[in-house]
Amino acid sequence: MKQKNVFTRRFIMFLTLVFLMFNGSAFASAAAPESSQSKPDLLIRKIMGLAYESQQSINSGPFSVGDSLKKVKKAWGPPEDLSTVAANYWSRNVRFLYDDSTGRQTITAIEDFDPQLQTIHLSDLKGLIGEPVSEVEQEGNYYVTYTDYAKYKVVFVFDGAWINPDPILTMYTVEVADK
């Protein structure tokens, strides 16, 4: 009987260890919010991963490009600022661009302007992801675009590069890829 109890305890400890190995990181990330001191490369990976997997931004979850703005309003309440093309949730650092001509107000793009984005420089982005499909300086901003031509397009908006050769990211937009 004693051997059976020892075996059972060891088996339970083993299962617990296995469980923690596979799920411990998920619990740790859920329990501790990301600090504003996140490394730029981790933040860039998160942005690109969300764009690729679900056409979401850091702050738009669980809502994606293609969802209904009505669904967002039901879950989050009315936007803090609303026009015929954009719903701003300033306190959540996100803006939903939508098509008001559809009854469901389909989200066509998501703009994210989380303050932690300002830890990312243009050199960080290019160093991690490589050369973009386009770079355009316009109206004092520097727009850098990456796409897979199938699922997503991400446009990063930096301060003007003419002011600083390695500008800081101010916001980014997630859209469905142009096919």
Beta strands, then each sheet from edge to edge (+ up, - down):
strand 1: 81-82
strand 2: 86-89
strand 3: 94-99
strand 4: 106-112
strand 5: 134-138
strand 6: 141-147
strand 7: 152-159
strand 8: 169-176
sheet 1: 1+ 2- 3+ 4- 8+ 7- 6+ 5-
end
